[in-house]
């Protein structure tokens, strides 16, 4: 049985957000914006995602309006996608 990549991505993302936003818990059905993440925080999160996974994430304010669990699903899908040669 293999681990669900989205679950691992969600766990990592939640821990990162707890540290970044200095909050004790994160509800995955809420967005980073719901927790008060600003545009600078969004850029920092994009940098951490690229650092961890090696995939570029658009440094846009818009994507942080998605719920955390949806962001994790998108990360997992992008990591599974074939890379162009």
C-alpha positions in Angstrom: 0.0 0.0 0.0 1.5 3.4 -1.0 1.0 6.6 0.9 -1.3 9.2 -0.6 1.0 12.0 -1.9 -1.8 14.6 -1.3 -2.0 13.5 2.4 1.8 14.0 2.8 1.6 17.3 1.0 -1.3 18.4 3.2 0.6 17.4 6.4 3.7 19.4 5.3 1.7 22.4 4.2 -0.2 22.5 7.5 3.0 22.4 9.5 4.6 25.1 7.4 1.5 27.3 7.7 1.4 26.8 11.5 5.0 28.0 11.7 4.6 30.8 9.2 1.4 32.2 10.6 2.2 31.4 14.2 -1.1 29.6 14.8 -1.6 26.4 16.8 -3.8 24.6 14.4 -4.9 24.8 10.7 -8.3 23.8 9.4 -7.6 22.3 5.9 -11.0 23.5 4.7 -9.9 27.1 5.2 -7.6 29.1 2.9 -4.3 30.6 3.9 -6.0 34.0 3.3 -8.6 33.0 6.0 -5.7 32.8 8.4 -4.5 36.3 7.5 -1.8 35.4 5.0 -0.8 38.5 3.1 0.9 38.8 -0.3 4.4 38.5 1.2 3.4 35.4 3.0 2.1 34.0 -0.2 5.4 34.6 -2.0 7.3 33.0 0.9 5.0 30.0 0.7 5.6 29.7 -3.0 9.4 29.8 -2.4 9.2 27.0 0.2 7.1 24.9 -2.1 9.6 25.3 -4.9 12.5 24.6 -2.5 10.8 21.4 -1.2 9.4 20.0 -4.4 11.4 21.7 -7.2 8.2 22.8 -8.9 7.5 26.4 -9.7 4.3 27.9 -8.2 2.9 31.1 -9.6 3.7 33.8 -7.1 0.3 35.1 -7.2 -2.0 36.3 -4.4 -5.0 34.5 -5.9 -4.0 30.9 -5.2 -4.0 31.5 -1.4 -7.7 31.9 -1.5 -8.1 28.1 -2.2 -8.6 25.9 0.8 -5.4 24.3 2.2 -6.6 20.8 1.3 -7.2 21.9 -2.3 -3.7 23.4 -2.5 -2.2 20.1 -1.3 -4.2 18.2 -4.0 -2.9 20.6 -6.6 0.7 20.1 -5.4 0.3 16.3 -5.5 -1.1 16.4 -9.0 1.7 18.7 -10.2 4.3 16.3 -8.7 2.7 13.3 -10.5 2.5 15.1 -13.9 5.1 14.2 -16.4 7.8 16.8 -17.0 8.6 18.0 -20.5 11.9 16.8 -21.9 
